[in-house]
Amino acid sequence: MKRYRVIALAFGLLMLLGLGVKFFSGGERLGSDVRMLCLSDESLELISLSGERNMINKLKVSGSAKIWIPEGLGWYEVDKVSRLLKQEKREELLPFMAFYNFGFWPDAYFLNEAGEDCLSTKQLSKVMSWWEILKFKFSQDSYLVKETEVSELKEDDYELREELRRDFSETSILNNKIRVGIFNQSDEPGLAVFVGDRLDWAGVDVVSIENSEEELLADCVIRVGSLSTLENGMGQMLRNLWSCREEEKKEILGEEMEIYLNKGWAEVIKYSSYVRSL
């Protein structure tokens, strides 16, 4: 009998420990901000909740706005995207779609079929600890809320591009100020500019865009002075996005990075479907 009591006590302690971990530990995030992507049958919504800025920024895309879906699915009006991804069973493309259209890598995403509040406790619990959720709910009224809605997306909408970098980039990435050069090694026109724009919206300082004919050992190569440069929110975002070969190059300074992309990489995301449909 005593043995069973010890087992029950140990089990109880483990349960309490697990609850404690959940109470104070949240899901994986790029940094201090909480970034959500909600997709319904009518619209797409990006949400950035920043305790450091004390702001909640929301961007709602609806109407006839066209969204580019990578890996060969191409361009679709936003109100058709949810049904398409469910039909093709490609919901995992949602975060990539958010990045290639808005430079936004979400910490959590979901198909909002029930009209749920994107900042509901259920959704926040995917990336925030219970303690963080409680603190947010108690202080939510003090947050400055900024909401933008667009029904059309244009490459030359410089006001929106500025807003994406200012309001929707991860604070830690924006503050790191790592300078990035991007090198196009493919024959795809504008590939480096395309990637550079998305990284710029994400808060990265893109300082050069060039062509290169250097032979690479992989379709995508990231070069840094030290691999420790990638142990942050920006490195995590790049690793989530692409399976790049990572190399150290002593000539690169600690706050610099080079990204090389060749034709094989462009074919993986089906970049040609982006260009030919513009």
Residue, then its C-alpha position, 0 to 999 in steps of 0.5 A: m500500500k505504501r508503495y502505491r502511495v509513493i507512486a501516486l504522489a510522484f505522479g501528482l508531482l509530475m502533473l503539477l510540474g507539467l502544469g507549472v511548465k505550461f503556465f510559464s512556458g509558451g510555444e515557439r516564437l521568433g521573439s517577444d512579439v506574438r504573430m498570428l495568421c487567420l484565414s477564413d473563406e472571406s479574408l486573410e488577417l495578419i495580427s502582430l501583438s507586441g508587448e514591447r511596443n504596446m500595440i496590436n496591429k491588424l491587417k485584413v485582406s479581403g475582396s478581390a485581392k489576389i494572393w500568391i501561393p508558392e510551390g506551383l499553386g499560383w495566384y488566387e483571390v483571397d476568398k478562394v484561398s481557404r477552400l483551395l488549401k483544404q481541397e489540396k490538403r496544403e494548409e502547411l503552405l499558409p506561413f509561406m504564403a504569408f511570407y511571400n506576400f507580406g514578409f510575415w512569418p507567423d508564430a501560429y496560423f489557422l483556418n478560421e471556419a467558425g468565425e472565431d476571434c483570432l486573438s481568442t484564448k484558444q489560439l493564443s495558447k498555441v504560442m503563449s504561456w497561460w501566464e502571458i495570456l493572463k497578463f495580456k487579457f488584464s492589460q489588453d485595454s491599454y494596447l493601442v490597436k491599429e487596423t488596416e483593411v485592403s481589397e487590392l494588393k499592388e507591388d508598388d503600394y509603398e505605403l503598405r510596404e512601409e506599414l509592413r516593416r514598421d508595424f508587422s515585423e518582429t521587434s527583435i529582428l527589426n532591432n538586430k539591424i543585421r545587414v544582408g546581401i542577396f545574390n541571384q545565381s539563377d537566370e530568373p529575372g528579379l529573384a534577388v529583388f523578390v526575396g529582398d523585398r520580403l526580407d525588408w518587410a520582415g524588418v531585415d536591413v537588405v543592403s545589396i542585391e547582386n547577380s553572382e556566377e559562383e558555383l555553390l554546393a547547394d541551391c541556397v547558401i547562407r554565409v555568416g562570419s559565425l554561425s552563432t549569428l543565426e541563433n536569433g529570431m532572424g536565423q530561426m525565420l530563415r531556417n523555417l523558410w528554407s533548408c539552406r546550407e550554412e557556411e562561415k566566411k571569416e571576411i564577413l563581419g558579425e552583423e552581416m550576412e550573405i544569401y545565395l539563391n540559384k535556379g534550383w531554389a527558384e524551382v522549389i518555390k515555383y518562382s516562375s508562377y509568380v513572375r508569369s502571372l503578374 
